[in-house]
Amino acid sequence: MANKTVLILVAAAAAIIIAGIAVAIPSFTQQTPAKQNNSSTNPQGNNTISEAPVSVLKLSRTSIPIDIPLRKGLYDGNDVFYVVTDASDKSVANLFTNQTGFNVNYAPLLSKSPEGSFAHFFVFKNGVKGDGPLGFQNSVADAQPGEAAYSPLWKLNFVEWKSGMTPRVLKSDTEVADSANKGEVTITQSEIIVNCPFVKWSNGSMKIREDQNINDDSPYVGGQVLKIDTDKMILTTLAHRGWGPDGKTIYYSVFDATPDMPATMMGVLSAPLDVKLAGTPVAVDLFQFMNGIKGSGPMGFQAGIGGANPDDSAKYSPMWKISFIQWKDPSQARVLENIQDVNAMLSNGSITLTPAMEGKHVVNCPFFNVETVTGHMSK
């Protein structure tokens, strides 16, 4: 939600703060200072406008509709549609990038996802020709949204028909297991995790945003998806603008979150298994502002700051653990653009940092660089 920014609503934030949750301020790795006025990463520039008694930071192109290619899979005999945004294996990330033309991030941190935090995809290495990732039938999922086992993160299991068998399309994980038990196929479990949020399935879909007139002042609430076109196999969704740890411009799209309340308010899927990532390296820090300079962030203040850029594979993950920054004296607020700024204000006591919802608020919002967003702007 906001930049890798994830949205937590003011009401929830206020409730947490009023409740007086005591929080220990974590230490942060120092980052390289941001380069100022770099048109390649900050294409439109920033304008700070003083308005007594507050200041306003106006970012341009804060929400951009983009087109992400859809892929088709199977669950219990029904078609499901999903997007691929990140993969823990570089060759798999390159495979999906080359197949669709949309950059899939290499995110090796996803391989650290603990057992129970991901679902399973069965990918076919031979058999019936089709549109699956390896040129055969569509992949088979073992869960869909609304089920306890659903996760946007999927471990890949490779299915191969044995010599002498007559291949057929397997339409469910039960059929895959039965074929394995009969000795028709082998199943090889990998350690590869991919971020493949479902956007449409047998009995539902992500919420379609009613207000489709998108501009720099469009709110986060009301849904992230503008259109799901299963004929052209295109998802049109919003990409929100934020900052990376070094002040570089990034964009992100929001697909799911936990707990349920912020997910519902953002108009995305509730994915309870995401909470299992909160205490792991898979959930990277994303800082949102609760007061200070007004702007395009999800709380109505400045845009948030993510703990990693999408091209920093050693530190990046599409799963973000949200924390709130609050100025002790809002009249002294300044624009913070990078992690060094955050650390400096923590050190001099100007701000406090509070993990959202007792550290259990995790959002799946993959980051995109400027080139990816501008190259896939919805026509």
C-alpha positions as CSV (number, residue, x, y, z in Angstrom):
1,M,0.0,0.0,0.0
2,A,1.8,3.1,0.0
3,N,5.2,2.9,-1.5
4,K,6.2,-0.5,-1.2
5,T,3.9,1.3,0.8
6,V,1.2,-0.5,2.4
7,L,-1.9,0.9,3.6
8,I,-3.1,0.9,7.2
9,L,-6.0,3.0,7.8
10,V,-5.9,6.0,10.1
11,A,-8.6,4.5,12.3
12,A,-6.6,1.4,12.9
13,A,-3.4,3.3,13.4
14,A,-5.0,5.7,15.8
15,A,-6.4,2.8,17.8
16,I,-3.0,1.3,18.1
17,I,-1.4,4.5,19.2
18,I,-4.1,5.4,21.7
19,A,-3.8,1.9,23.1
20,G,-0.3,2.9,24.0
21,I,1.6,-0.1,22.6
22,A,5.1,0.1,23.8
23,V,7.6,-0.6,21.1
24,A,11.4,-1.1,21.0
25,I,12.9,0.9,18.2
26,P,14.8,-1.5,15.9
27,S,18.2,-0.7,14.4
28,F,18.5,-0.1,10.7
29,T,21.3,-0.7,8.3
30,Q,22.7,2.5,7.0
31,Q,22.2,3.1,3.3
32,T,24.0,5.1,0.6
33,P,22.6,8.7,0.6
34,A,20.0,9.4,-2.0
35,K,21.1,11.2,-5.1
36,Q,19.0,14.4,-5.5
37,N,17.2,15.5,-8.6
38,N,18.0,12.4,-10.7
39,S,15.5,12.5,-13.5
40,S,15.9,8.8,-14.4
41,T,14.6,7.7,-11.0
42,N,12.5,10.8,-10.1
43,P,10.9,11.6,-13.4
44,Q,8.6,14.4,-12.4
45,G,10.4,15.9,-9.4
46,N,8.9,17.0,-6.0
47,N,7.4,20.3,-5.0
48,T,7.1,21.3,-1.3
49,I,4.4,23.9,-0.8
50,S,4.2,25.7,2.5
51,E,0.6,26.2,3.7
52,A,0.2,27.6,7.2
53,P,0.0,25.9,9.6
54,V,1.2,22.7,7.7
55,S,3.3,21.9,4.7
56,V,2.3,19.7,1.8
57,L,4.5,17.5,-0.3
58,K,3.0,17.0,-3.8
59,L,4.3,14.1,-5.8
60,S,3.3,13.8,-9.4
61,R,2.2,10.5,-11.0
62,T,1.4,9.0,-7.6
63,S,-1.0,6.3,-9.0
64,I,-0.6,4.9,-12.4
65,P,-2.8,2.2,-14.0
66,I,-0.5,-0.5,-15.4
67,D,-1.2,-3.7,-17.4
68,I,0.3,-7.0,-16.0
69,P,0.0,-10.2,-18.1
70,L,-2.3,-12.8,-16.7
71,R,-1.5,-16.5,-16.5
72,K,-4.1,-19.4,-16.3
73,G,-4.0,-22.3,-14.0
74,L,-6.3,-25.0,-12.6
75,Y,-7.8,-25.7,-9.3
76,D,-10.3,-28.5,-8.7
77,G,-11.1,-28.6,-12.4
78,N,-11.8,-24.9,-12.7
79,D,-9.7,-22.2,-14.4
80,V,-7.9,-19.7,-12.1
81,F,-6.0,-16.5,-13.2
82,Y,-3.0,-15.1,-11.6
83,V,0.0,-12.8,-12.1
84,V,3.7,-13.5,-11.6
85,T,5.7,-10.7,-10.0
86,D,8.6,-12.3,-8.1
87,A,10.6,-15.6,-7.9
88,S,13.3,-16.9,-5.6
89,D,15.1,-18.5,-8.5
90,K,16.8,-16.3,-11.1
91,S,16.2,-18.7,-14.0
92,V,12.5,-18.9,-13.2
93,A,12.3,-15.1,-12.9
94,N,14.0,-14.8,-16.3
95,L,11.7,-17.5,-17.8
96,F,8.5,-15.6,-16.8
97,T,10.0,-12.3,-17.8
98,N,10.9,-13.6,-21.3
99,Q,7.5,-15.3,-21.8
100,T,5.4,-12.2,-20.9
101,G,7.7,-9.2,-21.4
102,F,6.8,-8.0,-17.9
103,N,9.8,-7.9,-15.6
104,V,9.6,-10.5,-12.8
105,N,11.8,-9.6,-9.8
106,Y,14.5,-12.0,-8.6
107,A,13.8,-12.2,-4.9
108,P,15.9,-15.0,-3.3
109,L,14.6,-14.0,0.2
110,L,11.4,-15.8,-0.7
111,S,13.2,-19.1,-0.4
112,K,13.3,-18.5,3.3
113,S,9.5,-18.6,3.6
114,P,8.7,-21.0,6.5
115,E,6.7,-24.2,6.1
116,G,3.0,-23.4,6.3
117,S,3.4,-19.9,4.8
118,F,3.0,-21.0,1.2
119,A,0.8,-23.1,-1.0
120,H,1.8,-25.6,-3.8
121,F,1.8,-25.3,-7.6
122,F,2.3,-28.4,-9.7
123,V,4.2,-27.5,-12.9
124,F,4.3,-30.0,-15.8
125,K,7.6,-30.8,-17.5
126,N,6.1,-33.0,-20.2
127,G,2.7,-34.5,-21.2
128,V,-0.1,-32.7,-22.9
129,K,1.1,-29.6,-24.8
130,G,-0.4,-26.3,-23.5
131,D,0.2,-22.8,-22.0
132,G,1.9,-23.9,-18.8
133,P,5.3,-22.3,-17.9
134,L,7.3,-25.2,-19.5
135,G,5.0,-25.5,-22.6
136,F,2.7,-28.2,-21.3
137,Q,-0.6,-28.2,-19.5
138,N,-1.5,-25.3,-17.1
139,S,-0.1,-25.6,-13.6
140,V,-2.4,-27.0,-10.9
141,A,-2.9,-25.2,-7.6
142,D,-3.7,-26.9,-4.2
143,A,-5.7,-23.9,-2.8
144,Q,-7.6,-20.8,-3.9
145,P,-8.6,-17.5,-2.1
146,G,-11.0,-18.0,0.8
147,E,-9.5,-21.3,1.8
148,A,-7.2,-21.6,4.9
149,A,-4.4,-23.1,2.8
150,Y,-4.3,-20.2,0.2
151,S,-1.2,-18.1,0.0
152,P,0.1,-15.8,-2.8
153,L,3.4,-17.5,-2.4
154,W,3.7,-20.9,-4.1
155,K,6.3,-23.6,-3.9
156,L,6.9,-25.2,-7.3
157,N,6.6,-29.0,-7.6
158,F,7.6,-30.4,-11.0
159,V,5.4,-33.2,-12.5
160,E,6.7,-35.6,-15.2
161,W,4.9,-38.4,-17.0
162,K,6.8,-41.6,-16.9
163,S,7.8,-43.3,-20.2
164,G,5.1,-45.6,-21.6
165,M,2.3,-43.7,-19.9
166,T,-0.5,-41.9,-21.9
167,P,-0.5,-38.3,-20.7
168,R,-3.8,-36.6,-20.0
169,V,-4.7,-33.2,-18.5
170,L,-4.7,-33.4,-14.7
171,K,-7.1,-30.8,-13.3
172,S,-6.6,-30.9,-9.6
173,D,-4.0,-31.6,-6.9
174,T,-6.0,-34.8,-6.1
175,E,-5.7,-36.0,-9.6
176,V,-2.0,-35.3,-9.6
177,A,-1.6,-37.2,-6.3
178,D,-3.6,-40.1,-7.6
179,S,-1.5,-40.3,-10.8
180,A,1.6,-40.4,-8.7
181,N,0.2,-43.1,-6.5
182,K,-0.5,-45.2,-9.6
183,G,3.0,-44.8,-10.8
184,E,2.0,-42.7,-13.8
185,V,3.9,-39.5,-12.9
186,T,6.8,-38.5,-10.7
187,I,6.6,-35.3,-8.5
188,T,9.8,-33.5,-7.6
189,Q,9.5,-30.8,-5.0
190,S,11.8,-27.8,-5.5
191,E,12.9,-25.1,-3.1
192,I,11.6,-22.4,-5.6
193,I,9.0,-19.9,-4.3
194,V,7.1,-17.6,-6.7
195,N,4.8,-14.7,-5.8
196,C,1.7,-15.5,-7.9
197,P,-1.3,-13.7,-6.4
198,F,-4.7,-15.0,-7.7
199,V,-6.9,-12.3,-9.2
200,K,-9.8,-14.4,-10.5
201,W,-10.9,-17.9,-9.5
202,S,-13.9,-20.2,-9.7
203,N,-16.2,-18.4,-7.3
204,G,-14.7,-14.9,-7.0
205,S,-12.1,-12.3,-7.9
206,M,-10.3,-9.3,-6.6
207,K,-12.5,-6.3,-6.0
208,I,-12.9,-4.1,-9.1
209,R,-12.5,-0.5,-8.2
210,E,-15.7,1.6,-8.9
211,D,-13.9,4.9,-9.2
212,Q,-11.8,4.4,-12.4
213,N,-10.9,8.1,-12.8
214,I,-7.4,7.8,-11.5
215,N,-5.4,11.0,-10.7
216,D,-2.7,12.1,-8.2
217,D,-5.3,12.5,-5.5
218,S,-7.1,9.2,-5.9
219,P,-7.5,7.4,-2.5
220,Y,-6.2,4.0,-1.7
221,V,-9.5,2.7,-0.5
222,G,-12.1,1.2,-2.8
223,G,-10.0,-1.4,-4.6
224,Q,-6.7,-1.6,-6.5
225,V,-7.9,-3.5,-9.6
226,L,-9.4,-1.6,-12.6
227,K,-10.0,-4.5,-14.9
228,I,-9.5,-8.3,-15.3
229,D,-9.6,-9.1,-19.0
230,T,-9.4,-12.9,-19.3
231,D,-9.8,-12.7,-23.1
232,K,-6.7,-10.5,-23.6
233,M,-5.1,-12.0,-20.5
234,I,-4.4,-8.7,-18.9
235,L,-4.8,-7.4,-15.4
236,T,-5.1,-3.6,-15.1
237,T,-4.2,-2.4,-11.6
238,L,-2.8,0.6,-9.8
239,A,0.9,1.2,-9.3
240,H,1.5,3.6,-6.4
241,R,4.6,5.8,-6.1
242,G,7.0,5.7,-3.1
243,W,10.7,5.8,-2.2
244,G,13.3,3.1,-1.9
245,P,15.8,3.1,1.0
246,D,18.2,5.4,-1.0
247,G,15.5,7.9,-2.0
248,K,15.1,6.3,-5.5
249,T,11.5,6.4,-6.9
250,I,9.8,3.0,-6.9
251,Y,6.2,1.9,-7.7
252,Y,4.3,-0.9,-6.1
253,S,0.9,-2.7,-6.6
254,V,-1.1,-4.2,-3.7
255,F,-2.5,-7.7,-3.9
256,D,-3.2,-9.0,-0.4
257,A,-2.6,-8.3,3.2
258,T,-3.1,-9.4,6.8
259,P,-4.9,-8.9,9.0
260,D,-8.4,-8.7,7.5
261,M,-9.3,-5.1,8.3
262,P,-6.6,-3.2,6.4
263,A,-7.0,-5.7,3.5
264,T,-10.7,-5.0,3.3
265,M,-10.2,-1.2,3.4
266,M,-7.6,-1.4,0.6
267,G,-9.9,-3.6,-1.4
268,V,-7.4,-6.5,-1.7
269,L,-7.5,-10.1,-0.6
270,S,-7.1,-11.1,3.0
271,A,-4.3,-13.7,3.2
272,P,-4.0,-14.8,6.8
273,L,-0.9,-17.0,6.1
274,D,1.0,-13.8,5.3
275,V,1.4,-13.3,9.1
276,K,3.7,-16.3,9.3
277,L,6.3,-14.2,7.5
278,A,6.2,-11.3,10.0
279,G,9.1,-12.5,12.1
280,T,11.3,-13.8,9.2
281,P,13.7,-12.2,6.7
282,V,11.0,-12.6,4.0
283,A,9.1,-9.6,5.4
284,V,11.1,-6.5,4.8
285,D,10.5,-3.2,6.6
286,L,8.2,-0.6,5.0
287,F,7.7,2.7,6.9
288,Q,4.5,4.7,6.7
289,F,3.9,8.2,8.1
290,M,1.1,8.9,10.6
291,N,1.5,12.7,10.8
292,G,3.8,15.5,9.7
293,I,3.9,16.8,6.1
294,K,0.7,16.1,4.2
295,G,1.1,14.1,1.0
296,S,0.3,11.1,-1.1
297,G,1.0,8.4,1.5
298,P,-1.7,6.0,2.6
299,M,-2.4,7.9,5.8
300,G,-2.6,11.2,4.0
301,F,1.0,12.2,4.8
302,Q,4.2,11.9,2.9
303,A,4.9,8.8,0.8
304,G,6.5,5.9,2.6
305,I,10.0,4.4,2.5
306,G,10.8,0.8,1.7
307,G,13.7,-1.1,3.1
308,A,14.9,-2.4,-0.3
309,N,14.8,-1.6,-4.0
310,P,13.5,-4.2,-6.5
311,D,16.9,-4.5,-8.1
312,D,18.6,-5.2,-4.8
313,S,18.1,-9.0,-4.8
314,A,20.0,-9.6,-1.6
315,K,17.5,-7.4,0.4
316,Y,14.3,-7.2,-1.6
317,S,11.1,-9.1,-1.0
318,P,7.6,-8.4,-2.2
319,M,6.3,-9.1,1.3
320,W,6.5,-6.0,3.6
321,K,6.1,-5.6,7.4
322,I,4.6,-2.2,8.1
323,S,5.7,0.2,10.7
324,F,4.4,3.7,11.5
325,I,6.6,6.8,11.8
326,Q,5.2,9.6,13.9
327,W,6.7,13.1,14.5
328,K,6.8,14.0,18.2
329,D,6.3,17.7,17.1
330,P,4.5,17.7,13.8
331,S,5.3,21.4,13.3
332,Q,8.9,20.4,13.0
333,A,8.3,17.7,10.4
334,R,10.6,17.5,7.4
335,V,10.5,15.4,4.3
336,L,12.3,12.1,4.9
337,E,13.4,10.4,1.6
338,N,15.6,7.5,2.6
339,I,16.7,5.2,5.5
340,Q,19.5,7.6,6.5
341,D,16.9,10.3,7.1
342,V,14.8,7.9,9.2
343,N,17.9,6.8,11.3
344,A,18.9,10.4,11.8
345,M,15.5,11.5,13.1
346,L,15.3,8.4,15.3
347,S,18.7,9.2,16.8
348,N,17.9,12.8,17.7
349,G,14.5,11.8,19.1
350,S,12.4,13.7,16.5
351,I,10.3,10.6,15.6
352,T,9.0,7.4,17.0
353,L,8.7,4.1,15.1
354,T,5.9,1.6,15.9
355,P,5.3,-1.8,14.3
356,A,1.8,-1.8,12.9
357,M,-0.7,-4.0,14.7
358,E,1.9,-5.4,17.1
359,G,4.2,-6.3,14.2
360,K,1.6,-8.5,12.5
361,H,0.6,-6.3,9.5
362,V,2.2,-7.8,6.4
363,V,1.3,-6.6,2.9
364,N,2.1,-8.3,-0.5
365,C,3.0,-5.3,-2.7
366,P,5.7,-6.1,-5.2
367,F,7.9,-3.1,-6.1
368,F,8.5,-2.1,-9.7
369,N,11.2,0.2,-11.1
370,V,10.2,3.3,-13.1
371,E,11.0,1.7,-16.4
372,T,8.7,-1.3,-15.8
373,V,5.8,1.0,-14.9
374,T,6.3,3.4,-17.8
375,G,6.7,0.5,-20.2
376,H,3.4,-1.1,-19.1
377,M,1.1,1.9,-18.5
378,S,-2.4,1.0,-19.4
379,K,-3.5,2.4,-22.8
